[in-house]
């Protein structure tokens, strides 16, 4: 896997780039498991001699992969070398033999590379040393989260390998952030991506206020403040919750379907179709009784809460199917959540309309804005 992506992965792609799928423990377990007993998997990526950011995360990813595959001494499977702005990690299906190491050392010397990490040797960097000495995945996560940039391994459930910036970095002094923006490398690109995302959110919020919220405010003038408060809170919350579920499903399914465009089209279609079906039958499925109004949201919460515990195994089992087969699995997975979420909007609208039908445009606006 040799330099198959570019700087786009670190800028806009810190959040969306499809090559993220290649840098997860789930993916690497697939790659390594396909090797012959003495085969090797190599990964070459950008390297900065003064900053081991991506290189350290690659090493952490390899360690987590081998630990999850049951290897007792994962560091004995790894050899890391660098030359200029390029580093190459070699991951052995079996521990690297003395003959392997001798061949690698001779090649490194002949090509004027530098060995950064190898079995039974002190690594060239303290962070790399901590990673290689980790005894568990939890320890790797702890090490990765204790460094300036996030070096923790990534999984399909959290696949943003290229985004190494922490949310807490926003609390750093403005002078340090400004210096990072002016510099080059991973930190600069990640800050650029985050500021771009933040700018888009702010612009979207301004547009929503001007186009949706502002015009709808006239619908609230003659209703009581108490009714407006509680009804607005309900429709705001179900709108935000819907988006959280939708965004996570789109991201997770993009790895399963093979491309973010497929995920956007198929998941969006599935969830909107299912939500429409749920809305259509909400009058019959959700009578205005305490048991129903409490019960259905609990069913939805249980389904969403249990989804991560079984969906991963289902997607793993179906990932070699055709696109049509995978799209069907996606639809089956998403549809129950969509139907249950579809109950919530019309069910909330019915009692609100009975109390004061004049606020209906406002409630549509609040939900749409969310």
Secondary structure, 3 states (H helix, E strand, C coil): CECCCCHHHCCCHHHHCHHHHHCCHHHHHHHHHCCCCCCEEEEEEECECCECHHHHHHHHHHHHHHHHCCCCCHHHHEEEEEECCEEEEEEECCCCCHHHHHHHHHHHHHCCCEEEECCCCCCCCHHHHHHHCCCCHHHHHHHHHCCCCCCCCCECCECCCCCCCCHHHHHCCHHHHHHHHHCCCHHHHHHHHHHHHHHHHHHHHHHHHHHHHHHHHHHHCCCCHHHHHHHHHHHHHHHHHHHHHHHHHHHHHHHHHCCHHHHHHHHHHHHHHHHHHHHHCHHHHCCCCHHHHHHHHHHHHHHHHHHHHHHHHHHHHHCCCCHHHHHHHHHHHHHHHHHHHHHHHHHHHHHHHHHCHHHHHHHHHHHHHC
